[in-house]
Each structure stands twice: as C-alpha cells, then as structure tokens.
C-alpha cells in the first residue's frame, strides 16, 4: 500500500499512541477497521485531486487524543470523522462536537 510508507508513529508518551499521515488540506479522523478505507481515500485524493489528507488513527477512544485532533484541524481548517457506529450517539459525534467547540473558541483569538 503506497500510503503505508508515509505512516509515522507518535512518541509512546502520548495518550493514545495515534498513527498518522501528515497532510495539509483536510484532517481525516478514524479508528478501527475504517482506517484502511481512510488510507485508500487519502491516496486517491492525493493522486487524483491533488488533495493532501492528514489521517489520524486514534487507536483508542477512551481516552482519545483530543490535542492531536485539535492541532491537526487548526492546521488543515477542515475535518472529517469516519467511523462504524449507530446512527445516533456514536463516538464520532463527540469528536465532531469537540472540534466545533474548539474551533468556535479559537476563532475569536
């Protein structure tokens, strides 16, 4: 897989040991089995559209590394949360809400 060579591991002292692909246009956040899909999409977006995707694999969701997400979304200005979950009350909704709150708070600075 082409993207695999880009994957780096954060230092072991971070909360959830996330894996990531560095990018500049959009932050893609996921965990579990959807990461394989995100890696494919990131590769296709780069090759076909010239879109640079930052992919974050949270590895764990309790606790999850909100600081990494916030830093990435501040950098790219866009976020997409992808997960397999029920229609309502999935953990992705918590992440999206946190991104929105942090974005609103930081926009006034």
Secondary structure by P-SEA (a helix, b strand, c coil): ccccccccccccccccbbbbbbbccbbbbbcccaaaaaaaaaaaaaacccbbbbcccccccccccaaaaaaaaaaccbbbbbbbccccccaaaaaaaaaaaaaaaaccc
